[in-house]
Every structure is written in structure tokens, then in C-alpha cells.
Amino acid sequence: MKKYDYMPKAISSVRDIMEIAKKDVPDKTAYRYIGEDGEIVNVSYSSFYNKTQALGAAICELGLVSSHIACVGENSYNWIVVYLTALQSAGVFLPVDKDLPSAEMLHVLTAGEADIIFYDEKREAWLMEHRDELPKIKYFVGFDRTEDKGDFLSFSKFVRHGKTLDTTEFKRAKRDENEMKMLVYTSGTTGVAKGVMLTEHNLVSMVYYGLQTSHMYEVGLSVLPYHHTYESVVDILVGIHYHSTICINDSIKNVRKNLDLFKPDFIYLVPAFAEAFYNNVMKNIKKSGKEKTLERGIKLSRALLKMGIDRRREIFRDIHRAFGGNLLRIGCGGAPIRTEIAQFFNDIGIIFSNGYGITECCPLVSLTTVENDRIGTAGIRIKCLDCRIDNPDEEGIGEICVKGDTVMKGYYNAPDKTAEVMKDGWFYTGDYGKLDNDGMLVITGRKKNIIVLTNGKNIYPEELEEYIQGIDYVCEVIVKAIKNEHGSETGLMAEIYPYEPQDETKVALDVKNALAELPSYKQISKIVMRDEPFVKNTTNKIKREYK
């Protein structure tokens, strides 16, 4: 495989990214989305740029160009316009998770010190109800409002007014590249969300070095929530600098339909999505009785690949049609992914790039690439980062520490929390893993999830969960410690939520077989079956219990 040697243009600010795109490809389609009348809307790079300038001028007139600019709502073109306007201003962008419970949303808006908020129709009633609890917010700008009402403004009228204003002040607006530019409150699986301070230098470094590390393509389908840095930075910002066309998915339930409609080259997913895609394909294959055909096709394609012949898209053309017909790459991150799923997509000719990231690193730390695609690893580090393993055990496993241009400035208004994770410039991720002989990162689990048995053995529950997740009827699973009366962790149990009710004796046998290759201290001695799914956070990660 040819080495990826794409060299993006040098940048020092988000404004650089926008101006380069406007100059290089003014008429190219930047965004495509389904309009209110059901027709596809195409937005050129020049139109996109001009709308951010108009919005910026309107914000300047309010005296808020250096303010904290919040945005909450479903994925939309207007959300992206607010995002890129804020990043070009002298202010700070505060993306808000649209699915947060009321108390947590209030916490983010107050702790994040929002001065102005842009929102969609679904959030208006809530914002009006809690107006008195948000005294710092001066203006509420509604994407769907047609008229102004007090401090609740119409977005369309706001932008139209901005088009009549001089943009000089907005163009001159600047914030030091090493000061906070984006304030992202972590979702986490436990505890109060912390505000991660990302600088403009963090953001442009992720774009510049990310493009040197991994392939980018022409047309993408944007699915993940925009308040996540994985989508807002790795997809949106990187996409602008590469001059990709991003197609905005209008609803989670319409992903399959929009794959066929927009026919993207690439898509970024979290494991829950990738697994749903895989399960749907396998379900249809079983339903049509083509399991043996799939097996023969995979054997044939692997044999041909060894001879340097790639016929995967031809052999598996029916499966490719289910993904729009043009899909070349799936980028996946946010949680561990079963190796069989990554292998399946690679076998059928869709590059499956698995990555490791964390919001505090803007967010990617490492990823598998076309040249370094070892399944079971999280790939190679981004070129601007150093990575080391702190206090490794006899297997080389320890806490993953990261240092470099994309590491956060710290936690907002929380120097004590920052000091806990930042030491001598190194960010202690709280994730455990190891580096293999080729420098590929292998993730074993979260530091706070580790189970320490009375025999001194360390158990990473995520490892066992991946094995058990491979059982076809297992939908969700959590591995926990069995504790004695003194609180010591003496054994392991698995709590399982199946797709359909199962015989517990059969489940116990299947789990035993799934873990057969592992040592005795990693075996499950108790199984608990669930009738309902586990409680999850807004990134679809199971909320674990910590005591």
C-alpha cells in the first residue's frame, strides 16, 4: 500500500482554514442537507464563509465578540455556522449536549459562563422556563424563530441584519492561540462533568497533523452529535481544510436512507453504530441463507489480496450497495470495538479505522491507518504527540500518558482537577494500555474499572466484555468483581442483557467457551441476566457503578 503523504497547507488559526477554503474552492459544495421542503440544499464554501462573517458582524454589534458563545440543538447547517463563527471570533465556543438532563444543562451553561446561546425549537420552551436561572445569558437566538421577542431573537433575522453590517471588527477579532477557544464539558460515565479547555493551537494542530496521519476523502456523511469533539473537530474542521463535502444526516433513524441518498466516501461512527451496521448486514445474510456464500467470498478475497489483487468491492457489491455504494472508510472511536467487526469491514473492502481518543486531547491520540491497520490495536499516535506508558507491569500495561500540541490547557476554573491529571506537561488519561513492538497502542481498559483480585491479579473488565460480546445473542455486558464480606474482590461476574430471553444454563456454557483461551483467574464464576438495557450516558456508553 502506498504511503499516505498528503501535506495540508500550513495554518495557525481557524480563520486560516476558512479563508483558504474560500480562496481555493469557492464554488465547491461544502455542505449538503435536506431542506424543509424535502429537497437537497447545496451550500458552497464561499456562501458558508460569507454567512459566518455576517453572523460574526451581528455578534460584534451586540458587543459579544469576545464572549462565551453557546450552542445547543440537533445537528444542522446552522449549528455548524455558529460553531465556525465562534471559532473565528475573539470569544469561546461552548457546545452543549442536547440530551443532558435539565440540572446538568443548567450546570454547563452557568459553569461555562455563557453570554449568548443559539438553540433549536426543541430547546425553546426549556430555555424560557429557566430564563431566570440563566442571568448571565443576554440573548437567546432561535434557529427556528421567525420573529424577535424580547431577548429571544430570530436567527434568520439576526443573520440578515449582519449582512448589512461592516465586518471589519469581526475580521480583526483575535484571541491568543494558546488561550481557551473551545470549552467542552465531558460526558463521562460517572461524576460531575468537567470543562475541558481547548485552545486554537490545539484545534489547528489536530487538523494539520491529523491530515498528515490519516487519509481523508471527498464526501462524508455527518452522523455523530456535533457537540462531541470527535465529530466537530475530526470531521467538520478537518473536512473544511481538506475541502470535503459534508452531508448532514437529518435523523438517526434515517442513516441507512441517507447513505443511499448522499453516497458518501467516508463516515465517522462510535462502536454502537458500527455494531448496528454489522448486525443488520449479518441478519440479512442469515435471512437470505447466504452465510456460506459470504464465507467463500471472504476466503477468495483474502487469497486474491495475497497476490496483490483486490476484488472486494466486486465480490461484495450487494453489501456495498447497502452503504450507498461508494463507502471507502469507516472511522470508529469513543469505545472499544469487537475485532470481528473491524475484520468484517476490512474483508469486504471498507477500510475500518479504529482510533483512541479523549476530549482532553482534542480528541484523537492514535488511529489505525491504511498503512498501519493492525486490528486489535488503536493504531499509531498522531504526529504531533508523544505517548508513554506510566508504571508498566510485567505485561507492559500501565496508564497511558500523552504530551503534545493537542493536549488541553486544563479544566475550566478547576486547578485542583487539572493538577491531578497534568504533570510536567504530560496528561494522565486514566486509560490503561501498552505499546507493542511497532509502537502501536493497545487499549486494555479504564484505570478506575480495574478489578484487583485477592491473588494480586489485575483484571481489565473491557477485555472480558469484548469476548462475551462476541456471543451472537449478547446485546450488552458488564463484568464486575464479586466481593466477600470484607470487601475484597475474590472473583468475577458478568451481567448480561440479551437481545432475546435466553436459558441461563446455555448462557453460562457459551460464556465459558468464549473465555476458554484465557487463564483461570479471568474466568466468570457468576452470571446475572438483565431484563432491561443498562443506563447509558449521552455518548451511549454504559454508566458503570463505582464504589
Order of alpha helices (4+ residues) and beta strands (2+ residues): alpha-beta-beta-alpha-beta-alpha-beta-alpha-beta-alpha-beta-beta-alpha-alpha-beta-beta-alpha-beta-alpha-beta-alpha-beta-alpha-alpha-alpha-alpha-beta-alpha-beta-beta-beta-beta-beta-beta-alpha-beta-beta-beta-beta-beta-alpha-beta-beta-alpha-beta
